[in-house]
Amino acid sequence: MVAATKATTPTSAVTKRKPVAKKLTAPTKKASVLAREAHAAKKRLLKLRADTKKAIEAAKREVVKATEAAKSAARFEKQAAKDKLAAKKAKAVGVKKASGKAAATKVASKKAAGSKAAATVVPKKAAVKSATKKRAPAKKVAQTVVTPEASA
């Protein structure tokens, strides 16, 4: 069996001493001046507390605004995505409907294309002249001064 031993902590000589009384030094200022400084310090502390509270409240309002803006943007993006998807679906449906019409119009357009090609042929010389033709610069208009005698 193990014998139970009492744990002892070593105590230093420093801890056994009595606390030394602080020496009182004579104040360098009068009591009224010190009281005034203490009152001013209290005022500064209260002002700091008030300013801190105001700053905290302002920060809270900013946080609320930012979260609302983020939520609004998320809703807007979600709605835009829905609209885009709906437009995509509508386009797909429109393409399916138009595919039947397109087959019929494709044949007709091929027939018409042959006749249009003959009618739209332009001579090369005329096309070159129209492309290289420069616009004449605008002429300056001389200002005419109207005298009262001439207008009467």
Buried (B, 14 or more C-beta within 10 A) or exposed (E): EEEEEEEEEEEEEEEEEEEEEEEEEEEEEEEEEEEEEEEEEEEEEEEEEEEEEEEEEEEEEEEEEEEEEEEEEEEEEEEEEEEEEEEEEEEEEEEEEEEEEEEEEEEEEEEEEEEEEEEEEEEEEEEEEEEEEEEEEEEEEEEEEEEEEEEE
